[in-house]
Amino acid sequence: MCNKLSYFFLLSVLFVSCKNEYKPDISTVRTSKGTEVFQPDSASIASHYKIPDWFSDSKFGIFIHWGPVSVPAYDGWYARNMYDVNSHVYKHHVETYGPVTEFGFKEFIPMFKAEKFDPQAWARLFKEAGARYVVPVAEHHDGFALYNSTFNPWNSVKMGPKRDIVKELRAAILAEGLHFGLSSHRAENCWFFSEGMKIPSDVQDTTITLYGERIQEPDGPTLSREVVHQDGSNEHSRRDWLTHMYEIIDQYQPELLYFDWTVGKEPFQETFYKFMAYYYNNAIDWNKGVVVNTKFGYGDNIQVFDIERGKSDQIRPYPWQTDTSIGKVFWFHHKDESDLKSVNHLIDDLVDIVSKNGNLLLNVGPRADGTIPESQQKVLREIGHWLQVNGEAIYETRPWIKSGEGPNKGTAGYMTDSEQSVYTSKDIRFTTRKDTLYATVLSWTDGFVTIESLSEDVKPVHSVSMLGCDEQLDWIQNKSGLTVKFPEEKPTDYAHVLKIQ
């Protein structure tokens, strides 16, 4: 199924001279206005940087994985695994599209048309879901940019949708009063297609810059801290990455930039500190607080630590983040995925994360045509309904002296959140706002709940109510704790918040 016309069209684009004269000076961290407060080292950044309040207050954001890999809608790492003869993706690809010598990953780009993409509708949905910030993936490991790049001709303005997806989303997101971030996985592109060098494939054609440097990935388990010492990049790919990051910063002014694991490795750190200094200096010019997300390699005081598909087991002193997806397995749209996390699962996780000083960044995977599957929309709207009633215990809150109590601590650590924790009415999570304590009970009871952490020896309680409920509650505080009789009817179907003065 060779699509020769599309191949020659894409190849010709690579040789069209670019009239855009934008040339970032990656030798400096000084901004166009001359700002140079931050220098590219951890000590300088730590002495000037503060995680902005907007991030600490937001608690809930939306992640978006979308691109050419949404066309086959079969595997999130389709672009890599379609060249791995030992992968089920390779077998699926050959059976469905033909040999990888004739139908390579680049052939999906003309099929990625985004013909039903409505950025305003997306932004309205995310606001309805209760999100306070939105983070589209500007470029995934496959090297296809969803923005107007001077340096990467494989982008959505020149190919596929013929639209600046990032620019359109930025305008729609900001119009809804939400914070706008971006994710770049450019650092992983240098090795992502290396399997294609082991077999006859179009990856062997090194004029196709989409496929990066094609270096062999030196990783073991990608999120293991042991890989911090391994390369995962080369000097050229790091300079290329930095050029792209300066471009994204200058063009789109994101308030948050999320990265996967390669940037945390020691060979990458010198380059990453330069990026951080340039980004933070620009934020001064914008008069905005900005956030960087990484998974290891940097102090929690100079960026926000991110746990992929997992949670912390304790309150962390600095704000942190879980990034996960509505789907239990995939990030990008998968046409056969029906195993989504339940609303109850996601709300319980949100409550647990916020009680430990964290944020939840929840991913959606739109179809290639730009529509978000109804099953995912339903989940988002139900979360939004719960937050309309109970958001007072989530937004703008801070941790209490302890995150919670009860027999079930829940899962913790990387890649642990696919299985739902089973909570009872004894499992309670705490947050605070000024003089108010919120105790979120993770399961309903028709009887009484006793909060053992609130015995009369701790601090006297003056009033107890349940968010979303007008019924006056019966309660008593003694040496055993604060005992509260639940109301007759549930205010929502999920976790239930006691507001305690």
C-alpha positions in Angstrom: 0.0 0.0 0.0 2.7 2.4 -1.0 1.6 6.1 -1.0 4.3 7.4 -3.3 2.6 10.7 -4.1 2.3 11.6 -0.4 5.9 10.5 0.2 7.3 12.8 -2.6 5.1 15.6 -1.4 6.4 15.3 2.2 10.0 14.9 1.0 9.7 18.0 -1.2 8.7 20.1 1.8 12.0 19.4 3.5 13.8 21.3 0.7 11.6 24.3 0.6 13.6 27.3 1.9 12.1 28.8 4.9 11.5 32.6 4.7 11.1 32.9 8.5 14.2 34.6 9.8 13.6 33.6 13.4 17.0 32.4 14.8 17.1 32.0 18.5 20.5 32.5 20.1 20.9 29.4 22.2 24.4 30.5 23.4 22.7 32.8 25.9 19.9 32.8 28.5 19.3 36.5 28.1 15.8 37.4 26.8 15.1 39.8 23.9 14.5 42.5 26.5 17.9 41.8 28.1 16.6 40.0 31.2 19.2 37.7 32.7 18.2 37.1 36.3 18.5 33.3 36.1 21.7 31.7 35.2 22.0 28.1 34.0 22.8 26.3 37.2 20.7 24.9 40.1 22.0 27.4 42.7 21.1 30.4 40.7 17.7 29.1 39.8 16.9 28.0 43.4 17.8 31.5 44.7 15.2 33.2 42.4 12.5 30.7 41.5 9.2 30.1 43.3 6.5 27.7 42.1 3.6 30.0 41.2 0.5 30.1 43.3 -1.7 29.5 40.2 -0.3 26.0 39.9 -0.6 25.3 43.7 -4.2 26.5 43.6 -5.3 24.8 40.4 -5.1 21.1 41.5 -6.6 19.7 38.3 -5.4 20.0 34.7 -6.0 18.3 31.3 -3.3 16.6 29.2 -3.9 16.0 25.5 -2.1 13.4 23.4 -3.0 13.8 19.7 -1.2 13.4 16.4 -0.5 11.1 13.4 -0.4 8.1 15.7 -4.1 8.8 16.4 -4.7 7.6 12.8 -4.0 3.8 13.3 -5.4 4.3 16.8 -3.8 1.0 17.9 -0.8 1.7 20.2 0.7 4.8 21.9 4.2 3.9 20.7 3.0 2.9 17.3 5.7 4.9 15.6 8.5 3.0 17.3 6.9 -0.5 17.6 5.7 -0.7 14.0 9.4 -1.2 13.2 10.1 -3.8 15.9 9.6 -7.3 14.4 9.1 -8.7 17.8 6.1 -6.4 18.5 2.5 -7.2 17.9 2.3 -3.7 16.4 4.7 -4.7 13.6 2.4 -7.6 12.7 -0.7 -5.5 12.8 0.9 -2.8 10.6 2.1 -5.1 7.9 -1.3 -6.9 7.8 -3.2 -3.6 7.7 -1.0 -1.1 5.8 1.7 -3.2 4.1 5.5 -3.5 4.6 7.4 -0.8 6.4 9.6 -0.3 3.3 6.6 1.0 1.5 4.3 2.4 4.2 6.4 4.0 6.9 5.2 6.1 9.8 5.4 9.3 7.6 2.6 7.9 5.5 0.1 8.5 8.4 0.7 12.3 8.3 -1.5 13.0 5.3 -4.2 10.9 6.9 -4.1 13.0 10.0 -6.5 15.7 8.8 -8.2 16.9 12.1 -11.2 17.8 9.9 -13.6 18.1 12.9 -11.2 19.8 15.3 -13.0 22.6 17.2 -10.6 24.1 19.8 -13.3 26.3 21.3 -15.4 23.2 22.0 -12.5 21.4 23.6 -11.7 24.4 25.8 -15.4 24.6 26.9 -15.4 20.9 27.7 -12.2 21.2 29.8 -13.6 24.1 31.7 -16.8 22.2 32.3 -14.7 19.4 33.7 -13.4 21.7 36.3 -9.8 21.9 34.9 -7.8 25.0 35.7 -5.0 24.4 33.2 -4.6 22.5 29.9 -1.4 20.9 28.5 -1.5 19.8 24.8 1.4 17.7 23.6 3.1 20.1 21.1 5.4 17.3 19.8 5.5 13.6 20.8 8.4 11.2 20.5 7.5 10.7 16.8 8.9 14.1 15.8 5.7 15.6 14.3 5.0 19.1 15.7 1.5 20.4 16.1 2.7 24.0 15.8 4.3 26.3 13.2 8.0 25.3 13.6 10.8 27.1 11.8 13.2 24.2 12.4 11.0 21.2 12.0 9.3 21.0 8.6 7.4 18.0 9.8 4.6 20.0 11.4 0.8 20.5 11.3 1.0 23.8 9.4 2.8 22.4 6.4 1.3 18.9 6.5 -1.7 17.0 7.6 -4.3 19.4 9.1 -2.5 22.5 7.6 -3.3 24.3 10.9 -1.3 25.6 13.8 -3.0 23.4 16.4 -1.1 24.8 19.3 -1.9 28.4 18.4 -5.6 27.7 18.0 -5.7 25.8 21.3 -3.8 28.5 23.1 -6.3 31.1 22.0 -9.3 29.0 23.0 -7.9 27.9 26.4 -6.9 31.4 27.4 -10.4 32.7 26.3 -11.9 30.3 28.8 -9.8 31.8 31.6 -7.6 28.6 31.9 -3.9 28.4 32.1 -2.1 27.2 29.0 0.9 24.8 29.0 2.7 22.6 26.5 4.4 19.2 26.5 7.4 18.5 24.3 8.9 15.0 23.9 11.5 16.2 21.4 14.3 14.8 23.6 13.1 11.3 22.9 12.9 11.6 19.2 16.6 11.0 18.7 16.3 7.3 19.5 12.6 6.6 19.0 12.9 5.2 15.5 16.1 3.2 16.0 14.4 -0.2 15.6 13.8 0.8 12.0 17.6 0.8 11.4 17.7 -3.0 12.2 15.4 -4.0 9.3 14.7 -2.9 5.8 12.4 0.2 6.2 12.0 3.8 5.3 13.9 4.7 8.5 17.0 3.7 6.6 16.6 6.8 4.5 18.5 9.3 6.6 17.2 12.3 4.5 13.9 11.9 6.3 14.6 14.1 9.3 11.3 13.1 11.0 13.1 10.0 12.3 15.7 11.9 14.2 19.3 10.7 14.9 18.3 7.1 15.1 20.7 6.4 18.0 20.1 3.2 19.9 18.1 3.8 23.0 20.4 2.9 25.9 17.7 2.6 28.5 16.5 -0.2 30.7 13.2 0.6 32.4 12.6 4.2 31.3 11.4 5.6 34.6 14.0 3.8 36.7 16.4 6.2 38.5 19.3 3.9 37.4 19.0 5.3 33.9 20.0 8.8 35.0 23.6 8.0 34.2 22.9 6.7 30.7 23.1 8.8 27.6 19.7 8.7 25.8 20.9 11.6 23.6 23.9 13.0 21.8 25.4 16.5 21.5 23.5 17.2 18.2 20.1 16.1 19.5 20.6 18.2 22.7 21.4 21.4 20.7 18.4 20.6 18.4 16.2 20.2 21.4 17.3 23.5 22.9 16.6 25.4 19.6 13.1 23.9 19.5 12.5 24.9 23.1 13.6 28.5 22.6 11.2 28.6 19.6 8.2 27.3 21.6 8.9 29.7 24.5 9.2 32.7 22.2 6.2 31.8 20.0 3.6 30.5 22.4 4.6 31.8 25.9 3.4 28.6 27.8 2.8 28.9 31.5 3.9 25.2 32.0 6.3 23.0 30.1 6.1 19.2 30.7 8.9 16.8 29.8 9.4 13.0 29.8 12.4 11.3 31.3 15.3 11.9 28.9 15.9 15.5 30.0 16.6 14.3 33.5 19.7 12.2 32.6 23.1 13.6 33.5 24.3 14.1 30.0 21.3 16.3 29.3 21.4 18.4 32.5 23.7 21.1 31.4 21.5 21.8 28.4 18.3 21.6 30.5 19.6 24.2 33.0 20.2 26.6 30.1 16.6 26.0 29.0 15.3 26.6 32.5 17.2 29.8 32.9 16.0 31.1 29.5 12.3 30.1 30.3 12.3 31.6 33.7 13.9 34.8 32.5 11.3 35.1 29.8 8.6 34.6 32.5 9.8 37.8 34.2 9.3 39.7 30.9 5.8 38.2 30.6 5.0 39.0 34.3 3.8 35.4 34.7 4.7 32.5 37.0 5.7 29.4 35.1 6.2 25.7 35.8 8.5 23.0 34.5 7.6 19.3 35.0 10.3 16.6 35.1 10.4 13.1 36.5 13.9 13.0 38.0 17.3 14.8 37.9 16.3 18.2 39.4 15.4 19.6 42.8 11.8 20.0 43.7 12.4 23.6 44.5 13.4 24.6 41.0 10.7 22.7 39.1 7.6 20.5 39.8 8.3 16.8 40.3 5.9 14.6 38.2 4.9 11.0 38.9 3.7 9.3 35.8 0.6 7.1 36.4 1.2 7.1 40.1 0.9 8.9 43.4 3.0 9.9 46.4 2.7 8.0 49.6 3.1 11.1 51.8 2.7 14.9 51.8 5.6 16.3 49.8 7.0 19.7 50.9 6.8 21.2 47.4 3.9 21.0 45.0 4.1 18.0 42.7 2.0 16.4 40.0 0.5 13.1 38.8 0.1 12.7 35.1 -2.2 9.9 34.1 -4.9 9.1 31.5 -8.6 8.3 31.5 -7.6 5.1 29.7 -5.9 2.5 31.8 -3.3 1.6 29.1 -3.1 4.2 26.3 -2.4 7.9 26.1 -3.4 8.4 22.4 -6.8 7.3 21.1 -7.2 3.6 20.8 -10.2 2.5 18.7 -10.7 -0.7 20.7 -10.1 0.6 24.2 -13.1 0.2 26.5 -11.2 -0.2 29.8 -11.4 3.3 31.1 -11.0 4.4 34.7 -14.3 5.0 36.4 -15.2 8.5 37.6 -15.1 7.2 41.2 -11.5 5.9 40.6 -10.4 9.3 39.3 -12.1 11.4 41.9 -10.6 9.2 44.7 -7.2 9.7 43.1 -7.7 13.4 42.8 -8.7 13.7 46.5 -5.7 11.6 47.6 -3.3 13.5 45.4 -4.5 16.9 46.6 -4.3 15.9 50.2 -0.5 15.3 49.7 0.2 18.7 48.1 -0.2 17.4 44.5 -2.0 18.2 41.3 -3.7 15.7 38.9 -3.0 16.2 35.1 -5.6 13.9 33.4 -5.1 12.9 29.8 -7.6 12.7 27.0 -6.9 11.1 23.6 -8.9 12.6 20.7 -9.6 10.8 17.5 -7.6 11.7 14.4 -10.5 13.8 13.1 -10.4 16.0 16.2 -13.4 14.6 18.1 -13.1 13.6 21.7 -14.8 10.2 22.3 -18.1 10.5 24.1 -17.0 8.0 26.7 -14.1 10.3 27.7 -16.4 13.4 27.6 -18.8 11.7 30.0 -16.0 11.1 32.5 -14.9 14.7 32.3 -18.4 16.1 32.8 -19.0 13.9 35.8 -15.8 15.0 37.4 -16.8 18.6 36.7 -20.2 18.0 38.3 -18.5 16.6 41.4 -16.1 19.6 41.5 -19.0 22.1 41.2 -20.3 20.7 44.6 -17.0 19.8 46.3 -14.4 22.0 44.6 -14.1 24.1 47.8 -12.2 21.2 49.3 -9.9 21.0 46.3 -9.0 24.3 44.7 -6.8 26.8 46.6 -6.3 24.3 49.4 -3.2 23.2 51.2 -2.3 20.0 53.1 -3.2 19.6 56.8 -0.7 18.2 59.3 -1.5 14.8 57.9 -2.9 13.7 54.5 -5.5 11.3 55.9 -6.4 8.3 58.0 -8.0 4.9 57.4 -6.9 1.4 56.6 -6.3 1.8 52.9 -3.4 4.0 52.0 -3.9 3.5 48.3 -1.3 2.9 45.6 1.9 4.9 45.3 4.9 5.1 43.0 5.3 5.2 39.2 2.9 3.2 37.0 0.7 2.0 39.9 -2.6 3.7 39.4 -4.4 1.5 36.9 -5.9 -0.6 39.6 -8.5 1.1 41.7 -8.1 1.2 45.4 -11.1 0.0 47.3 -11.9 2.5 50.0 -14.4 2.4 52.9 -16.0 5.2 55.0 -13.1 4.9 57.4 -10.7 6.1 54.6 -10.6 9.9 54.9 -8.4 12.6 53.3 -7.7 16.1 54.6 -7.2 19.5 53.1 -7.3 23.0 54.6 -8.1 26.5 53.6 -7.5 29.2 56.2 -9.4 28.1 59.4 -11.4 25.4 57.6 -10.6 21.7 57.6 -12.1 19.6 54.9 -12.3 15.8 55.6 -13.2 13.9 52.4 -14.7 10.5 53.2 -14.0 8.2 50.2 -17.0 6.0 50.6 -20.6 6.6 51.7 -22.2 5.2 54.9 -25.7 5.2 56.1 -24.4 5.5 59.6 -21.6 7.3 61.5 -18.1 8.3 60.6 -15.5 8.8 63.3 -12.5 11.0 62.4 -9.9 9.8 65.0 -7.5 12.5 64.1 -9.9 15.1 65.5 -10.2 14.0 69.1 -11.0 16.8 71.6 -7.3 16.9 72.6 -6.4 18.2 69.1 -8.5 21.3 68.7 -12.1 22.1 69.5 -14.6 21.8 66.6 -17.3 24.5 66.3 -19.4 23.3 63.3 -19.6 20.4 60.9 -21.5 20.4 57.6 -21.4 18.4 54.3 -20.8 20.2 51.0 -23.8 20.0 48.8 -26.1 19.1 51.7 -28.5 21.5 53.5 -29.3 19.0 56.2 -28.0 19.8 59.6 -25.6 17.1 60.8 -25.5 15.5 64.2 -21.9 15.3 65.6 -20.0 14.9 68.8 -16.3 15.4 69.6 -14.6 13.4 72.4 -11.4 11.5 73.2 -12.2 9.0 70.4 -12.4 11.7 67.7 -15.1 13.6 65.8 -18.1 11.4 65.2 -20.6 12.6 62.5 -23.9 11.1 61.4 -24.2 11.1 57.7 -27.3 12.7 56.1 -30.2 10.7 54.6 -29.3 11.4 51.0 -26.0 11.6 49.1 -25.2 15.1 47.7 -23.1 13.4 44.9 -22.4 9.9 43.8 -18.7 9.9 44.8 -16.5 11.1 47.7 -18.2 13.2 50.3 -16.8 16.3 52.0 -17.2 17.3 55.6 -16.5 21.0 56.2 -15.2 21.4 59.7 -14.8 24.8 61.4 
